[in-house]
Amino acid sequence: MIYRDDIDGLRALAVISVVLFHLGYIANGYLGVDIFFVISGYLITGIIYRQSVNKKFSLLNFYERRIRRIIPLVLFTTLIAFILGILFMLPDDLENLSQTVFASNFSANNILMYITSADYWAVKNDFKPLMHTWSLGIEEQFYLLYPLLFFFLKGDKIKYLLPSIIFLTLLSYVAFTIQESDSAKFYFIQYRFFELSIGGMAAIYFSPKKLNYKSIKNKYLLFILIVLLFCSLFLPIELSNDIKILLVTILTTGILVLGGVYSKTNKIYKWLFSNTIVSFIGKISFSIYMWHQIVLAFYRYLFGEEISIYITVLLLLIIFLLSVSSYFLIENTFRDKKRWKTKNVLIFIASFFILITSTSFYVYTLGGVVRDVPELNIKFSKTPDFTNLFSSTNGPNIRYNENVRSLDVSFSPTTNQKILVVGNSFGRDFVNVLLESDFVNDIEIRYFPNDRVFKDPEFKKRVEIADLIFFTNGVKQSYIQEIESHYKIQIYDKLQIVGIKDYGYSNGEHYFKIRNSSIDLNSYRGKMKKGIFQTNNNLKTEWGEKYIDLIGLVSDSNGEVLVFTPQGKFISQDTVHFTKEGAVFFSNLLNARLKRLIKL
């Protein structure tokens, strides 16, 4: 196979757009991943199809090449991210990173992201060093399964190969279009398969003999496709994500096919995609892709969300130097069979894999607690008391919130004021505020999850018995009206709405600002996530006196909120849920109002 350095140019375009997207400069840069998908399908299919036709395809040799190409760099970069996390991250963030290291090493971070961070565009993902390995998970799953087609359809059966790929491609695309969950079709291989396989179909079907490549129209078509691809990536085109993905897939496939003819003859095309700089960026694109999010995430975690143009240049330089180093020292080294025999590669990778995954899993079981964190009242010496093994409710960072579920029971026949709190984890937060109050012995508190409101008749029973009902997380009046209509009850008169709360994107920035400094924690404030302040004001206007404005209690005129209690403890361990100290703090702030509402 003749090496096509114009494909390196496409890789460069893809990785540059992804990096610019994660820097916040372009809205559609994430589509660079889709370019990578198509390129992968095109190249892999072209290689193994020719081998199959010549009866030289070996499944084991294919897997060996993929292991040499991908796994060493993945293991090394996840190790570096993990070490940095241990050095700098707070427990809740390190726990999440440990999960991701484990999942990434098993080529399953796309599945983990679907479970834990369904919204890829959520800003909180910018603070996750290994968030980007979701796409690597899809590619590795493709590499694991796709070659089996060639293995089973070899010899005389090879005539069924292209029809089989076409059928699977159509099946994948139909599934993609009818799937209602945007998160599912973004993260799962079955909905992304068609992008890789369309590239594969092009590699099999199109050849110089089948097209009149000398036609001037094809040359014009090539440049039209290039212009459209650039526009799709770098202009704020307002189309649905489904259409954008399909568009980029088709454009990339067309460029790969037509570029195969003009890559050596057309000067303009060569200048665009085969010049020395662009080709080199393409060659190191895998390293750039693996390093860029690690560098950007840890900068944001330690220094804040905003990245100036000067810092951008510095970070890009760091990414470039790391990428060049890993390209020559890791990628090229492990691909060279003369330097590393297959047996030695497998032993080294297996050992490294076991070390990293087992260590990351161990740190995960500890809830990310690897040192004392006085600001969270966490002591490493008490780590064995809260080992978190395959539990979503028993970790040290969530246990305080999850314990409230024990109050999801019917009211007892006592004479105490009966308080019902309805909500999700934010509802459990407010229950803890009530439990930390000085009047807790005068009330009976019950909790009801909002996902059962319309499903469980027990909800109506508790509503009718309750003297006061708190709905949390800033629900709208239309939601309450829907409940009243569904159950034929009136709850407005005994209703209070607990407002939303937010403490920014990451506690890491605050943690490193206040350590070894003389900052007054009573006045120190942080920025909330974009849009939160306005959303809170809209809810306050809608509900009036029934709205308990949590943000208003701790915010200033600039829309910034307190992050620490007067005792120097974090109000929230993850920027959205209360620590015990945070619940106590808000219980004191709300004490007078709550007593008045409960009529104590």
ROGULO-684361 format. One record per residue (C-alpha): residue number from 1; residue in one letter; x, y, z. Coordinates in steps of 0.2 Angstrom, whole numbers, plus 5000, padded with zeros to 4 digits. Layout:
! residues N
     k   r   east   north     up
   NUM   A      X       Y      Z
...
***
This chain:
! residues 600
     k   r   east   north     up
     1   M   5000    5000   5000
     2   I   5007    5017   4995
     3   Y   5008    5029   5010
     4   R   4997    5044   5008
     5   D   5003    5059   5018
     6   D   4987    5068   5013
     7   I   4978    5057   5025
     8   D   4990    5064   5039
     9   G   4984    5081   5033
    10   L   4966    5075   5037
    11   R   4971    5069   5054
    12   A   4979    5086   5057
    13   L   4963    5095   5053
    14   A   4953    5083   5064
    15   V   4965    5085   5079
    16   I   4967    5103   5078
    17   S   4948    5105   5077
    18   V   4946    5095   5093
    19   V   4959    5104   5102
    20   L   4951    5121   5097
    21   F   4934    5114   5103
    22   H   4941    5110   5120
    23   L   4949    5127   5121
    24   G   4932    5134   5118
    25   Y   4936    5143   5102
    26   I   4925    5134   5090
    27   A   4908    5126   5093
    28   N   4909    5111   5080
    29   G   4927    5106   5083
    30   Y   4921    5090   5092
    31   L   4916    5083   5074
    32   G   4935    5081   5072
    33   V   4932    5064   5081
    34   D   4920    5059   5067
    35   I   4934    5062   5054
    36   F   4945    5051   5064
    37   F   4932    5037   5064
    38   V   4930    5038   5045
    39   I   4949    5038   5042
    40   S   4951    5023   5054
    41   G   4937    5013   5044
    42   Y   4945    5018   5028
    43   L   4963    5013   5032
    44   I   4959    4997   5042
    45   T   4947    4990   5029
    46   G   4959    4994   5015
    47   I   4973    4985   5023
    48   I   4964    4969   5029
    49   Y   4953    4968   5013
    50   R   4969    4968   5002
    51   Q   4976    4955   5014
    52   S   4960    4945   5013
    53   V   4960    4945   4994
    54   N   4978    4939   4994
    55   K   4974    4926   5007
    56   K   4987    4934   5019
    57   F   4975    4941   5032
    58   S   4979    4935   5050
    59   L   4968    4940   5064
    60   L   4981    4938   5077
    61   N   4993    4949   5067
    62   F   4980    4962   5066
    63   Y   4977    4963   5085
    64   E   4996    4963   5088
    65   R   4998    4979   5077
    66   R   4983    4987   5085
    67   I   4990    4983   5102
    68   R   5007    4990   5097
    69   R   4999    5006   5090
    70   I   4987    5011   5103
    71   I   4989    5002   5120
    72   P   5007    5008   5126
    73   L   5002    5027   5124
    74   V   4985    5025   5132
    75   L   4993    5016   5147
    76   F   5006    5029   5149
    77   T   4995    5044   5147
    78   T   4982    5037   5159
    79   L   4996    5034   5171
    80   I   5002    5052   5170
    81   A   4984    5058   5172
    82   F   4982    5046   5187
    83   I   4998    5052   5196
    84   L   4993    5070   5193
    85   G   4976    5067   5200
    86   I   4984    5059   5216
    87   L   4995    5074   5218
    88   F   4982    5088   5215
    89   M   4964    5082   5215
    90   L   4951    5082   5229
    91   P   4944    5065   5234
    92   D   4928    5066   5224
    93   D   4937    5071   5208
    94   L   4951    5058   5211
    95   E   4937    5045   5213
    96   N   4930    5050   5197
    97   L   4947    5050   5188
    98   S   4951    5033   5195
    99   Q   4935    5026   5188
   100   T   4940    5033   5171
   101   V   4958    5026   5171
   102   F   4950    5009   5174
   103   A   4937    5011   5161
   104   S   4949    5018   5148
   105   N   4962    5004   5150
   106   F   4948    4992   5147
   107   S   4942    5002   5131
   108   A   4926    5006   5140
   109   N   4926    5025   5144
   110   N   4912    5028   5132
   111   I   4901    5017   5142
   112   L   4906    5025   5158
   113   M   4904    5042   5151
   114   Y   4886    5037   5146
   115   I   4882    5032   5164
   116   T   4891    5046   5173
   117   S   4891    5061   5161
   118   A   4878    5059   5148
   119   D   4879    5076   5142
   120   Y   4895    5077   5132
   121   W   4894    5096   5130
   122   A   4892    5099   5149
   123   V   4906    5111   5155
   124   K   4910    5100   5170
   125   N   4918    5088   5157
   126   D   4931    5101   5153
   127   F   4938    5097   5170
   128   K   4940    5078   5167
   129   P   4957    5074   5161
   130   L   4952    5058   5152
   131   M   4935    5063   5146
   132   H   4941    5062   5128
   133   T   4945    5043   5129
   134   W   4927    5039   5125
   135   S   4931    5040   5107
   136   L   4945    5029   5109
   137   G   4934    5016   5117
   138   I   4923    5016   5102
   139   E   4938    5014   5090
   140   E   4945    5000   5100
   141   Q   4928    4991   5101
   142   F   4927    4992   5082
   143   Y   4945    4985   5080
   144   L   4940    4971   5091
   145   L   4924    4966   5082
   146   Y   4926    4972   5064
   147   P   4940    4960   5058
   148   L   4930    4945   5063
   149   L   4920    4949   5047
   150   F   4935    4946   5037
   151   F   4940    4931   5047
   152   F   4924    4922   5044
   153   L   4921    4928   5026
   154   K   4937    4923   5019
   155   G   4942    4913   5004
   156   D   4927    4910   4993
   157   K   4915    4919   5005
   158   I   4924    4935   5002
   159   K   4911    4940   4989
   160   Y   4899    4942   5004
   161   L   4910    4954   5013
   162   L   4905    4970   5005
   163   P   4886    4966   5005
   164   S   4888    4961   5024
   165   I   4897    4978   5028
   166   I   4883    4988   5018
   167   F   4869    4978   5028
   168   L   4878    4982   5045
   169   T   4880    5000   5040
   170   L   4862    5002   5035
   171   L   4857    4994   5052
   172   S   4868    5005   5062
   173   Y   4862    5021   5053
   174   V   4844    5016   5055
   175   A   4847    5013   5074
   176   F   4856    5029   5075
   177   T   4841    5039   5067
   178   I   4828    5030   5078
   179   Q   4837    5031   5094
   180   E   4829    5044   5105
   181   S   4843    5046   5117
   182   D   4856    5058   5111
   183   S   4868    5052   5124
   184   A   4866    5033   5119
   185   K   4869    5037   5100
   186   F   4884    5048   5105
   187   Y   4893    5036   5115
   188   F   4889    5018   5109
   189   I   4898    5008   5095
   190   Q   4882    5002   5088
   191   Y   4876    5019   5083
   192   R   4894    5025   5078
   193   F   4898    5010   5068
   194   F   4891    5017   5051
   195   E   4904    5031   5052
   196   L   4918    5019   5052
   197   S   4910    5006   5040
   198   I   4906    5020   5027
   199   G   4925    5023   5026
   200   G   4927    5005   5025
   201   M   4915    5003   5011
   202   A   4924    5017   5001
   203   A   4940    5008   5003
   204   I   4933    4992   4996
   205   Y   4922    4999   4982
   206   F   4931    5014   4975
   207   S   4947    5011   4965
   208   P   4955    5021   4951
   209   K   4949    5009   4938
   210   K   4931    5013   4943
   211   L   4931    5032   4942
   212   N   4936    5044   4928
   213   Y   4948    5053   4940
   214   K   4955    5063   4926
   215   S   4939    5072   4924
   216   I   4941    5090   4929
   217   K   4924    5089   4938
   218   N   4931    5077   4950
   219   K   4945    5089   4955
   220   Y   4932    5103   4957
   221   L   4922    5091   4968
   222   L   4937    5087   4979
   223   F   4939    5105   4983
   224   I   4921    5108   4986
   225   L   4921    5094   4998
   226   I   4936    5102   5007
   227   V   4928    5119   5008
   228   L   4912    5111   5015
   229   L   4922    5101   5028
   230   F   4931    5116   5034
   231   C   4915    5126   5035
   232   S   4907    5111   5045
   233   L   4921    5112   5058
   234   F   4925    5130   5060
   235   L   4909    5139   5057
   236   P   4894    5140   5069
   237   I   4883    5130   5058
   238   E   4865    5128   5066
   239   L   4861    5110   5062
   240   S   4856    5095   5072
   241   N   4870    5085   5078
   242   D   4864    5070   5069
   243   I   4865    5079   5052
   244   K   4882    5087   5056
   245   I   4889    5069   5060
   246   L   4882    5062   5044
   247   L   4888    5077   5034
   248   V   4906    5076   5041
   249   T   4906    5057   5038
   250   I   4901    5059   5019
   251   L   4913    5074   5016
   252   T   4927    5065   5024
   253   T   4924    5049   5014
   254   G   4923    5059   4998
   255   I   4940    5068   5002
   256   L   4948    5051   5005
   257   V   4942    5044   4989
   258   L   4946    5058   4978
   259   G   4961    5063   4987
   260   G   4969    5046   4983
   261   V   4970    5052   4965
   262   Y   4976    5070   4967
   263   S   4988    5068   4982
   264   K   5003    5066   4971
   265   T   4998    5077   4957
   266   N   4988    5092   4962
   267   K   4999    5106   4969
   268   I   4985    5115   4979
   269   Y   4979    5099   4987
   270   K   4997    5094   4991
   271   W   5000    5111   4998
   272   L   4984    5110   5009
   273   F   4986    5092   5016
   274   S   5004    5086   5012
   275   N   5015    5100   5017
   276   T   5028    5096   5030
   277   I   5020    5105   5045
   278   V   5003    5098   5042
   279   S   5009    5081   5039
   280   F   5019    5080   5054
   281   I   5005    5086   5065
   282   G   4995    5072   5057
   283   K   5008    5059   5061
   284   I   5008    5065   5080
   285   S   4989    5067   5080
   286   F   4986    5052   5091
   287   S   4998    5059   5104
   288   I   4991    5076   5103
   289   Y   4974    5069   5105
   290   M   4979    5059   5121
   291   W   4988    5073   5129
   292   H   4978    5089   5125
   293   Q   4963    5085   5137
   294   I   4975    5080   5151
   295   V   4984    5097   5150
   296   L   4969    5107   5148
   297   A   4959    5099   5162
   298   F   4972    5100   5175
   299   Y   4975    5118   5170
   300   R   4957    5122   5173
   301   Y   4956    5112   5188
   302   L   4971    5121   5197
   303   F   4969    5138   5190
   304   G   4951    5141   5184
   305   E   4940    5139   5168
   306   E   4946    5155   5159
   307   I   4961    5152   5147
   308   S   4968    5168   5140
   309   I   4976    5169   5123
   310   Y   4994    5169   5131
   311   I   4990    5154   5142
   312   T   4983    5146   5126
   313   V   4999    5148   5117
   314   L   5008    5141   5132
   315   L   4997    5126   5134
   316   L   4998    5122   5116
   317   L   5017    5122   5117
   318   I   5016    5110   5131
   319   I   5004    5099   5122
   320   F   5015    5099   5106
   321   L   5031    5095   5116
   322   L   5023    5081   5125
   323   S   5016    5074   5109
   324   V   5032    5075   5100
   325   S   5041    5066   5114
   326   S   5028    5052   5116
   327   Y   5027    5050   5097
   328   F   5046    5046   5095
   329   L   5049    5038   5112
   330   I   5032    5028   5114
   331   E   5023    5026   5098
   332   N   5037    5023   5086
   333   T   5047    5013   5099
   334   F   5033    5000   5102
   335   R   5028    4999   5083
   336   D   5046    4994   5079
   337   K   5047    4975   5079
   338   K   5066    4976   5078
   339   R   5067    4984   5095
   340   W   5053    4975   5103
   341   K   5048    4957   5100
   342   T   5030    4953   5101
   343   K   5033    4942   5117
   344   N   5042    4957   5126
   345   V   5028    4969   5121
   346   L   5014    4958   5127
   347   I   5023    4955   5144
   348   F   5027    4973   5146
   349   I   5010    4979   5142
   350   A   5001    4966   5152
   351   S   5012    4971   5168
   352   F   5009    4989   5165
   353   F   4991    4986   5163
   354   I   4989    4976   5179
   355   L   4999    4989   5189
   356   I   4989    5004   5183
   357   T   4971    4997   5183
   358   S   4973    4988   5200
   359   T   4980    5004   5208
   360   S   4967    5015   5200
   361   F   4953    5003   5206
   362   Y   4961    5003   5223
   363   V   4960    5022   5224
   364   Y   4942    5021   5218
   365   T   4937    5009   5232
   366   L   4945    5022   5244
   367   G   4934    5036   5237
   368   G   4949    5045   5231
   369   V   4955    5048   5249
   370   V   4974    5047   5248
   371   R   4978    5061   5260
   372   D   4970    5072   5274
   373   V   4959    5085   5268
   374   P   4954    5096   5283
   375   E   4943    5107   5272
   376   L   4932    5092   5269
   377   N   4935    5085   5287
   378   I   4943    5069   5279
   379   K   4957    5060   5287
   380   F   4966    5047   5277
   381   S   4969    5037   5293
   382   K   4950    5033   5293
   383   T   4950    5027   5275
   384   P   4946    5009   5280
   385   D   4930    5015   5288
   386   F   4922    5020   5271
   387   T   4930    5008   5258
   388   N   4919    5009   5243
   389   L   4918    4992   5234
   390   F   4906    4991   5219
   391   S   4894    5003   5228
   392   S   4886    5018   5221
   393   T   4879    5024   5238
   394   N   4893    5020   5251
   395   G   4907    5031   5246
   396   P   4914    5044   5258
   397   N   4909    5058   5245
   398   I   4891    5052   5244
   399   R   4886    5043   5259
   400   Y   4880    5058   5269
   401   N   4868    5062   5255
   402   E   4863    5044   5252
   403   N   4859    5040   5270
   404   V   4843    5051   5268
   405   R   4835    5037   5258
   406   S   4831    5028   5275
   407   L   4818    5042   5277
   408   D   4808    5036   5262
   409   V   4795    5028   5272
   410   S   4777    5032   5278
   411   F   4773    5045   5291
   412   S   4771    5038   5309
   413   P   4756    5042   5320
   414   T   4765    5055   5330
   415   T   4759    5073   5334
   416   N   4775    5081   5328
   417   Q   4774    5093   5313
   418   K   4776    5082   5297
   419   I   4788    5088   5284
   420   L   4789    5080   5267
   421   V   4804    5084   5255
   422   V   4802    5079   5237
   423   G   4817    5078   5225
   424   N   4832    5069   5219
   425   S   4850    5071   5227
   426   F   4846    5089   5230
   427   G   4831    5084   5239
   428   R   4841    5073   5250
   429   D   4853    5088   5253
   430   F   4838    5099   5260
   431   V   4833    5084   5271
   432   N   4851    5085   5279
   433   V   4848    5104   5281
   434   L   4833    5100   5292
   435   L   4841    5086   5301
   436   E   4855    5097   5306
   437   S   4843    5110   5313
   438   D   4840    5114   5332
   439   F   4822    5109   5330
   440   V   4824    5092   5322
   441   N   4816    5084   5337
   442   D   4800    5094   5335
   443   I   4797    5088   5317
   444   E   4795    5071   5308
   445   I   4804    5072   5291
   446   R   4800    5060   5276
   447   Y   4809    5060   5259
   448   F   4801    5055   5243
   449   P   4811    5053   5226
   450   N   4804    5064   5212
   451   D   4806    5049   5199
   452   R   4792    5040   5208
   453   V   4780    5055   5210
   454   F   4768    5049   5196
   455   K   4771    5031   5198
   456   D   4769    5027   5217
   457   P   4752    5030   5225
   458   E   4761    5032   5242
   459   F   4766    5049   5236
   460   K   4748    5055   5237
   461   K   4746    5047   5255
   462   R   4761    5057   5261
   463   V   4756    5073   5253
   464   E   4739    5072   5261
   465   I   4747    5069   5279
   466   A   4761    5081   5277
   467   D   4759    5098   5286
   468   L   4772    5106   5275
   469   I   4780    5100   5258
   470   F   4796    5106   5251
   471   F   4800    5103   5232
   472   T   4818    5105   5228
   473   N   4829    5110   5214
   474   G   4818    5124   5208
   475   V   4803    5115   5200
   476   K   4791    5126   5190
   477   Q   4773    5129   5194
   478   S   4767    5119   5179
   479   Y   4775    5104   5187
   480   I   4765    5106   5203
   481   Q   4749    5109   5193
   482   E   4752    5093   5183
   483   I   4754    5083   5200
   484   E   4738    5091   5207
   485   S   4728    5086   5191
   486   H   4735    5069   5191
   487   Y   4731    5065   5209
   488   K   4716    5077   5211
   489   I   4723    5085   5226
   490   Q   4728    5103   5231
   491   I   4745    5105   5238
   492   Y   4749    5123   5234
   493   D   4744    5130   5251
   494   K   4757    5119   5260
   495   L   4770    5120   5247
   496   Q   4788    5128   5248
   497   I   4800    5128   5234
   498   V   4819    5125   5238
   499   G   4830    5135   5226
   500   I   4844    5129   5215
   501   K   4862    5130   5221
   502   D   4879    5130   5213
   503   Y   4897    5132   5218
   504   G   4906    5133   5201
   505   Y   4914    5120   5190
   506   S   4928    5114   5201
   507   N   4933    5115   5220
   508   G   4951    5112   5214
   509   E   4954    5130   5210
   510   H   4948    5136   5227
   511   Y   4957    5123   5236
   512   F   4974    5128   5229
   513   K   4970    5146   5231
   514   I   4967    5146   5249
   515   R   4981    5133   5254
   516   N   4995    5142   5262
   517   S   4987    5159   5260
   518   S   4979    5172   5271
   519   I   4963    5173   5261
   520   D   4948    5178   5272
   521   L   4936    5163   5269
   522   N   4921    5173   5275
   523   S   4923    5185   5260
   524   Y   4931    5173   5248
   525   R   4919    5169   5233
   526   G   4919    5159   5217
   527   K   4910    5160   5201
   528   M   4894    5150   5198
   529   K   4891    5140   5181
   530   K   4885    5151   5167
   531   G   4866    5154   5167
   532   I   4864    5148   5185
   533   F   4861    5166   5192
   534   Q   4848    5171   5179
   535   T   4839    5154   5181
   536   N   4838    5157   5200
   537   N   4831    5175   5197
   538   N   4818    5168   5185
   539   L   4812    5155   5198
   540   K   4812    5168   5212
   541   T   4801    5179   5201
   542   E   4789    5164   5197
   543   W   4787    5158   5215
   544   G   4788    5174   5225
   545   E   4787    5171   5244
   546   K   4786    5153   5242
   547   Y   4804    5152   5235
   548   I   4818    5148   5247
   549   D   4833    5157   5238
   550   L   4848    5147   5243
   551   I   4859    5156   5231
   552   G   4854    5173   5238
   553   L   4859    5169   5255
   554   V   4878    5167   5250
   555   S   4880    5177   5234
   556   D   4885    5195   5231
   557   S   4880    5208   5218
   558   N   4893    5201   5205
   559   G   4884    5184   5206
   560   E   4898    5175   5215
   561   V   4895    5163   5230
   562   L   4903    5158   5246
   563   V   4913    5142   5244
   564   F   4918    5139   5262
   565   T   4909    5140   5278
   566   P   4916    5152   5291
   567   Q   4925    5138   5299
   568   G   4935    5135   5282
   569   K   4926    5120   5277
   570   F   4919    5117   5259
   571   I   4901    5120   5258
   572   S   4900    5107   5244
   573   Q   4912    5092   5240
   574   D   4907    5092   5221
   575   T   4901    5110   5218
   576   V   4883    5105   5219
   577   H   4879    5094   5234
   578   F   4881    5099   5253
   579   T   4895    5092   5264
   580   K   4889    5090   5282
   581   E   4897    5106   5286
   582   G   4888    5114   5272
   583   A   4871    5107   5278
   584   V   4874    5114   5295
   585   F   4879    5131   5288
   586   F   4863    5132   5278
   587   S   4853    5126   5292
   588   N   4859    5140   5303
   589   L   4856    5153   5289
   590   L   4838    5146   5286
   591   N   4834    5143   5305
   592   A   4822    5158   5308
   593   R   4813    5156   5291
   594   L   4811    5137   5293
   595   K   4804    5139   5311
   596   R   4792    5152   5305
   597   L   4786    5141   5291
   598   I   4784    5125   5302
   599   K   4776    5137   5316
   600   L   4787    5132   5330
***
